[in-house]
Amino acid sequence: MLTEPTELYNYPTFGVGLKQYLFQYNTENTKAILKDKIKNQFRTFEPDCNAANTSFADGLLVTGENEDTTVQDFNTLKLTVGIQTVLGDDVEVTIDGE
């Protein structure tokens, strides 16, 4: 997500480019654009991910801290991205062709 498009020579369309949104207003429109870009990157570059079922939540769902502040910070964007893979829960390993 931090990779800028055109940063990787062999993959010029790889990357969301979060840095370009550093001084943008934290609006619903900006969040929607970011979510779209993230889904498109998953769809294009991550074949083991089900991009259509990618979920987003405002804020950090798991912080590891007890956060009890009630002041809303409009200058910070905290976003949790949930990714569903196409891989199953079961793993099958074949050894020596058995």
Secondary structure by P-SEA (a helix, b strand, c coil): cccccccccccccccccccccccccccaaaaaaaaaaaaaaaaccccccccccccccccccccccccccccccccbbbbbbbbbbccccbbbbbcccc
